[in-house]
Amino acid sequence: MRFSTGLARGAWLVVVLVAISCAEPPHKEMDQAQGAIDAARAAGAEQYAAAEFTAATKALTQSNEAVTARDYRLALNYALESREQAQNAARTAADTRAKLRGDVERSIAEVISCSAMETPPVPTGLSPSGRRRARFNHDSPNSRVPRMPCGRVSMIRINSAE
């Protein structure tokens, strides 16, 4: 009998502690998630890591909805998920921007080295209308058509990479 009374008191204590721990909205975690989303936005995650950024904002919205429904445990889970997704989005955006910056710098260096090899073209013939026109030949030293590897300059799309 004494054992069952102690067990009942222990069970009530656990119920009370769980109720107390979930009695308030997880403001701290939600603020951390919002801060992580703001940092991800500043890192360019909306453009470079759109899927992860959207998941982070959606999880924070769900966290706010769970607080409205007074389901604080679910709100805490969504807030933690939102913070993690936002941090991943910021990391992905920074990595993508660094890669793009490196690609752009390599392309610019290649274009500069190719343009340093060029000399002005020498016109070598007349068009059928009698006007002069320039002919470009890879074998001519004065040709403006670059030789390899300069012809391999890859075109990349640059949106707002700094």
BAFI-91084 format. One line per 8 residues: number of its first residue (from 0); their letters; for each residue x, y, z of N, C-alpha, C, O. Coordinates in steps of 0.2 Angstrom, whole numbers, plus 5000, padded with zeros to 4 digits. Example, Ala and Ser with C-alpha at 12.3 -4.5 7.8 and 13.67 -1.06 7.14 Angstrom:
BEGIN
0> as> 5066:4972:5039:5062:4978:5039:5066:4984:5039:5071:4983:5042 ~ 5064:4989:5035:5068:4995:5036:5064:5000:5039:5067:5006:5040
This chain:
BEGIN
0> mrfstgla> 5004:4994:5000:5000:5000:5000:5004:5006:5000:5003:5011:4997 ~ 5010:5006:5004:5014:5012:5005:5018:5013:4998:5019:5019:4996 ~ 5019:5008:4994:5023:5008:4988:5018:5012:4983:5020:5016:4979 ~ 5012:5010:4982:5007:5013:4978:5006:5020:4979:5005:5024:4974 ~ 5006:5022:4985:5005:5029:4987:5011:5033:4985:5010:5039:4982 ~ 5017:5031:4986:5023:5034:4983:5023:5034:4976:5025:5039:4973 ~ 5021:5029:4973:5020:5029:4965:5015:5034:4963:5017:5038:4958 ~ 5010:5035:4966:5005:5039:4964:5007:5046:4965:5006:5051:4960
8> rgawlvvv> 5011:5048:4970:5013:5055:4971:5019:5056:4966:5019:5062:4964 ~ 5023:5051:4965:5028:5052:4959:5025:5054:4953:5027:5058:4949 ~ 5020:5050:4951:5016:5051:4945:5013:5058:4944:5014:5062:4939 ~ 5010:5061:4950:5007:5067:4950:5013:5073:4949:5012:5078:4946 ~ 5019:5071:4952:5024:5076:4952:5027:5077:4945:5028:5082:4943 ~ 5027:5071:4941:5029:5071:4934:5024:5075:4930:5026:5079:4926 ~ 5018:5074:4931:5012:5078:4928:5013:5085:4929:5012:5089:4924 ~ 5014:5087:4935:5014:5094:4937:5020:5097:4934:5020:5103:4931
16> lvaiscae> 5026:5094:4934:5032:5096:4931:5031:5097:4923:5034:5102:4921 ~ 5028:5093:4920:5027:5093:4913:5022:5099:4911:5024:5103:4907 ~ 5017:5100:4916:5013:5105:4914:5016:5112:4916:5015:5117:4912 ~ 5020:5112:4921:5024:5119:4922:5029:5120:4916:5029:5126:4914 ~ 5032:5115:4914:5037:5116:4909:5034:5118:4902:5038:5122:4898 ~ 5028:5117:4901:5025:5119:4895:5019:5124:4896:5015:5124:4892 ~ 5020:5127:4901:5014:5132:4903:5015:5139:4900:5011:5143:4899 ~ 5021:5140:4897:5023:5147:4894:5025:5145:4886:5028:5140:4885
24> pphkemdq> 5023:5150:4882:5026:5150:4875:5033:5150:4875:5037:5153:4879 ~ 5036:5147:4870:5044:5146:4870:5046:5153:4866:5049:5153:4861 ~ 5046:5158:4870:5048:5165:4867:5055:5165:4865:5057:5168:4860 ~ 5059:5162:4870:5066:5163:4868:5068:5159:4862:5072:5162:4858 ~ 5066:5153:4861:5067:5149:4855:5064:5152:4849:5068:5152:4843 ~ 5059:5155:4849:5056:5159:4844:5060:5165:4842:5060:5166:4836 ~ 5062:5168:4847:5066:5174:4845:5073:5172:4842:5075:5175:4837 ~ 5076:5167:4844:5082:5164:4841:5080:5162:4834:5085:5163:4830
32> aqgaidaa> 5075:5159:4833:5073:5157:4826:5072:5163:4821:5075:5163:4816 ~ 5069:5168:4824:5068:5174:4820:5075:5177:4819:5076:5180:4813 ~ 5079:5177:4824:5086:5180:4823:5090:5176:4817:5093:5179:4813 ~ 5089:5170:4817:5093:5165:4812:5090:5167:4806:5093:5167:4801 ~ 5083:5168:4805:5080:5169:4799:5083:5176:4796:5084:5177:4790 ~ 5083:5181:4800:5086:5188:4798:5093:5187:4796:5095:5190:4791 ~ 5097:5183:4800:5104:5182:4798:5104:5179:4791:5109:5180:4787 ~ 5100:5174:4790:5100:5170:4783:5098:5175:4778:5101:5175:4772
40> raagaeqy> 5093:5179:4779:5091:5184:4774:5097:5189:4772:5098:5190:4766 ~ 5100:5191:4777:5106:5195:4776:5112:5192:4772:5115:5195:4768 ~ 5112:5185:4773:5117:5181:4769:5115:5180:4762:5119:5177:4758 ~ 5109:5182:4760:5106:5180:4754:5103:5174:4753:5103:5171:4747 ~ 5100:5171:4758:5097:5164:4758:5091:5164:4754:5089:5159:4751 ~ 5088:5170:4753:5081:5170:4749:5083:5168:4742:5079:5166:4738 ~ 5089:5170:4740:5091:5169:4733:5095:5163:4732:5094:5159:4727 ~ 5100:5162:4736:5104:5156:4735:5103:5150:4739:5105:5144:4737
48> aaaeftaa> 5098:5150:4743:5096:5144:4747:5088:5144:4748:5086:5144:4754 ~ 5084:5145:4743:5077:5147:4743:5073:5142:4747:5069:5143:4751 ~ 5075:5135:4745:5071:5130:4748:5072:5130:4756:5067:5129:4760 ~ 5078:5130:4758:5079:5130:4766:5076:5136:4769:5074:5135:4775 ~ 5077:5142:4766:5075:5148:4769:5067:5148:4769:5064:5150:4774 ~ 5064:5145:4764:5056:5145:4764:5054:5140:4770:5049:5141:4773 ~ 5058:5134:4771:5056:5130:4776:5057:5133:4783:5053:5131:4787 ~ 5062:5137:4784:5063:5140:4790:5057:5145:4792:5055:5145:4797
56> tkaltqsn> 5055:5149:4787:5050:5154:4788:5043:5150:4789:5039:5152:4793 ~ 5042:5145:4786:5036:5141:4786:5036:5138:4793:5031:5138:4797 ~ 5041:5135:4796:5042:5132:4802:5040:5138:4808:5037:5136:4813 ~ 5043:5144:4807:5042:5149:4812:5034:5151:4812:5031:5152:4817 ~ 5031:5151:4806:5024:5153:4805:5020:5147:4809:5015:5149:4813 ~ 5022:5141:4808:5019:5136:4811:5020:5136:4819:5015:5134:4823 ~ 5025:5138:4821:5027:5139:4828:5022:5144:4831:5019:5144:4836 ~ 5021:5150:4827:5017:5155:4830:5009:5153:4830:5006:5154:4835
64> eavtardy> 5007:5149:4825:5001:5146:4825:5000:5141:4831:4994:5141:4834 ~ 5005:5137:4833:5004:5133:4838:5004:5137:4845:5000:5134:4849 ~ 5007:5142:4845:5006:5146:4851:4999:5149:4852:4996:5149:4857 ~ 4997:5151:4846:4990:5153:4846:4985:5148:4848:4980:5149:4852 ~ 4986:5142:4847:4982:5136:4849:4984:5133:4856:4981:5129:4858 ~ 4989:5137:4859:4991:5135:4866:4994:5128:4866:4994:5125:4871 ~ 4997:5126:4861:5001:5120:4860:5008:5122:4861:5012:5122:4855 ~ 5011:5123:4867:5018:5126:4867:5023:5121:4866:5029:5122:4864
72> rlalnyal> 5022:5114:4867:5027:5109:4865:5028:5109:4857:5034:5109:4855 ~ 5022:5109:4854:5023:5109:4846:5026:5116:4844:5030:5116:4839 ~ 5025:5121:4847:5028:5128:4846:5035:5127:4847:5039:5130:4843 ~ 5037:5124:4852:5044:5124:4853:5048:5119:4848:5053:5121:4845 ~ 5045:5114:4846:5047:5110:4841:5048:5113:4834:5053:5113:4831 ~ 5043:5117:4832:5043:5121:4826:5049:5127:4827:5052:5128:4822 ~ 5049:5130:4832:5054:5135:4833:5061:5132:4833:5065:5136:4829 ~ 5062:5127:4836:5069:5124:4835:5071:5122:4828:5076:5122:4825
80> esreqaqn> 5066:5119:4824:5066:5117:4817:5068:5123:4813:5072:5123:4809 ~ 5064:5128:4814:5065:5134:4811:5072:5137:4811:5075:5139:4806 ~ 5075:5137:4817:5081:5140:4819:5086:5136:4815:5091:5138:4812 ~ 5086:5129:4815:5090:5125:4812:5090:5125:4804:5095:5126:4801 ~ 5084:5126:4801:5083:5127:4794:5087:5134:4792:5090:5134:4787 ~ 5085:5139:4796:5088:5145:4794:5096:5145:4795:5099:5149:4790 ~ 5099:5142:4800:5106:5142:4800:5109:5138:4794:5114:5140:4791 ~ 5105:5132:4792:5107:5129:4786:5107:5133:4780:5111:5133:4776
88> aartaadt> 5102:5137:4779:5101:5141:4774:5106:5147:4773:5109:5148:4768 ~ 5108:5149:4779:5113:5155:4779:5120:5151:4777:5124:5154:4773 ~ 5121:5145:4779:5127:5142:4778:5128:5140:4770:5133:5141:4767 ~ 5122:5138:4767:5122:5136:4760:5123:5142:4756:5126:5142:4751 ~ 5119:5148:4758:5120:5154:4754:5127:5157:4754:5129:5159:4749 ~ 5130:5156:4760:5137:5159:4760:5142:5154:4756:5146:5157:4752 ~ 5141:5148:4756:5145:5143:4752:5144:5145:4744:5148:5145:4740 ~ 5137:5146:4743:5135:5147:4736:5138:5153:4733:5141:5154:4728
96> raklrgdv> 5138:5159:4737:5140:5165:4735:5148:5165:4734:5151:5168:4730 ~ 5151:5161:4739:5159:5161:4738:5161:5157:4732:5165:5159:4729 ~ 5157:5152:4730:5158:5148:4724:5157:5152:4718:5161:5152:4714 ~ 5152:5156:4718:5150:5160:4712:5156:5166:4712:5158:5167:4706 ~ 5158:5168:4717:5163:5174:4717:5169:5171:4714:5173:5174:4710 ~ 5171:5165:4716:5177:5162:4714:5176:5160:4706:5181:5161:4702 ~ 5171:5158:4704:5169:5157:4697:5170:5163:4693:5173:5163:4687 ~ 5167:5169:4695:5167:5175:4692:5175:5178:4692:5177:5180:4686
104> ersiaevi> 5178:5177:4697:5185:5179:4697:5189:5175:4692:5194:5178:4689 ~ 5188:5169:4692:5192:5165:4687:5190:5167:4680:5195:5167:4676 ~ 5184:5168:4679:5182:5170:4672:5185:5177:4670:5187:5177:4664 ~ 5185:5181:4674:5187:5188:4673:5195:5187:4672:5197:5190:4667 ~ 5198:5183:4676:5206:5183:4675:5207:5179:4668:5212:5181:4664 ~ 5203:5175:4666:5204:5172:4659:5202:5176:4654:5206:5176:4649 ~ 5197:5180:4654:5195:5185:4649:5201:5191:4649:5203:5193:4643 ~ 5204:5193:4654:5209:5198:4654:5215:5195:4651:5219:5198:4647
112> scsametp> 5217:5188:4652:5223:5185:4649:5222:5185:4642:5227:5185:4638 ~ 5216:5183:4640:5214:5182:4633:5215:5189:4629:5217:5190:4624 ~ 5212:5194:4632:5212:5201:4629:5219:5204:4629:5220:5208:4624 ~ 5223:5202:4633:5230:5204:4633:5234:5201:4627:5239:5204:4624 ~ 5232:5195:4624:5235:5192:4619:5232:5195:4612:5236:5194:4607 ~ 5227:5198:4612:5224:5201:4606:5228:5207:4603:5230:5211:4607 ~ 5228:5208:4597:5230:5214:4593:5224:5216:4589:5220:5212:4587 ~ 5224:5222:4586:5219:5224:4582:5219:5220:4575:5224:5218:4573
120> pvptglsp> 5213:5219:4573:5213:5215:4566:5215:5219:4560:5215:5226:4561 ~ 5217:5216:4555:5219:5219:4549:5214:5217:4544:5214:5211:4542 ~ 5211:5222:4541:5206:5220:4536:5209:5217:4530:5215:5219:4528 ~ 5206:5212:4527:5210:5208:4522:5205:5207:4515:5207:5203:4511 ~ 5200:5211:4514:5196:5210:4508:5191:5215:4508:5190:5219:4512 ~ 5187:5214:4502:5181:5218:4501:5175:5214:4501:5175:5208:4499 ~ 5170:5217:4504:5163:5214:4504:5160:5214:4497:5163:5218:4492 ~ 5155:5210:4495:5152:5210:4488:5150:5217:4486:5149:5219:4480
128> sgrrrarf> 5148:5221:4491:5146:5228:4490:5151:5233:4489:5150:5239:4487 ~ 5157:5231:4490:5163:5235:4488:5166:5239:4495:5171:5242:4495 ~ 5162:5238:4500:5165:5240:4507:5170:5235:4509:5170:5229:4508 ~ 5174:5238:4513:5180:5234:4516:5177:5230:4522:5172:5233:4526 ~ 5179:5225:4523:5177:5221:4529:5183:5217:4531:5188:5216:4528 ~ 5183:5215:4538:5188:5212:4541:5187:5205:4541:5181:5202:4542 ~ 5192:5201:4539:5192:5194:4539:5196:5191:4545:5202:5194:4546 ~ 5193:5187:4549:5197:5184:4555:5199:5177:4553:5195:5173:4551
136> nhdspnsr> 5205:5176:4555:5208:5169:4554:5212:5167:4560:5216:5171:4562 ~ 5211:5161:4562:5215:5159:4568:5222:5158:4567:5226:5159:4571 ~ 5224:5158:4560:5231:5157:4559:5235:5164:4558:5241:5164:4558 ~ 5231:5169:4558:5234:5176:4557:5236:5178:4564:5232:5178:4568 ~ 5242:5181:4564:5244:5184:4571:5240:5190:4573:5240:5192:4579 ~ 5236:5193:4568:5232:5199:4570:5225:5198:4571:5221:5202:4571 ~ 5223:5191:4571:5216:5190:4572:5214:5191:4579:5217:5191:4584 ~ 5207:5194:4579:5204:5195:4585:5200:5189:4588:5198:5189:4593
144> vprmpcgr> 5200:5184:4584:5197:5178:4586:5202:5174:4591:5207:5172:4589 ~ 5200:5173:4597:5205:5170:4602:5207:5163:4601:5202:5159:4599 ~ 5213:5161:4602:5214:5154:4602:5212:5150:4608:5210:5154:4613 ~ 5212:5144:4608:5211:5140:4614:5217:5142:4619:5222:5143:4616 ~ 5216:5142:4625:5210:5141:4629:5206:5147:4630:5201:5146:4633 ~ 5207:5152:4627:5203:5158:4628:5196:5157:4625:5191:5160:4627 ~ 5195:5153:4620:5189:5151:4618:5184:5147:4622:5179:5146:4621 ~ 5187:5145:4628:5183:5141:4632:5181:5145:4638:5178:5142:4643
152> vsmirins> 5181:5152:4638:5178:5156:4643:5171:5154:4644:5167:5154:4639 ~ 5169:5152:4650:5162:5149:4651:5158:5155:4653:5160:5159:4657 ~ 5152:5155:4650:5147:5161:4652:5143:5158:4658:5141:5153:4658 ~ 5143:5163:4663:5139:5161:4669:5134:5167:4670:5135:5172:4668 ~ 5129:5165:4673:5124:5170:4675:5126:5173:4682:5127:5169:4687 ~ 5126:5179:4682:5127:5183:4688:5121:5187:4689:5119:5192:4686 ~ 5118:5186:4695:5112:5190:4697:5114:5196:4701:5115:5201:4699 ~ 5116:5194:4707:5119:5200:4712:5124:5197:4716:5125:5199:4722
160> ae> 5129:5193:4713:5135:5191:4717:5139:5197:4717:5141:5200:4713 ~ 5142:5198:4723:5146:5204:4725:5153:5202:4723:5157:5207:4724
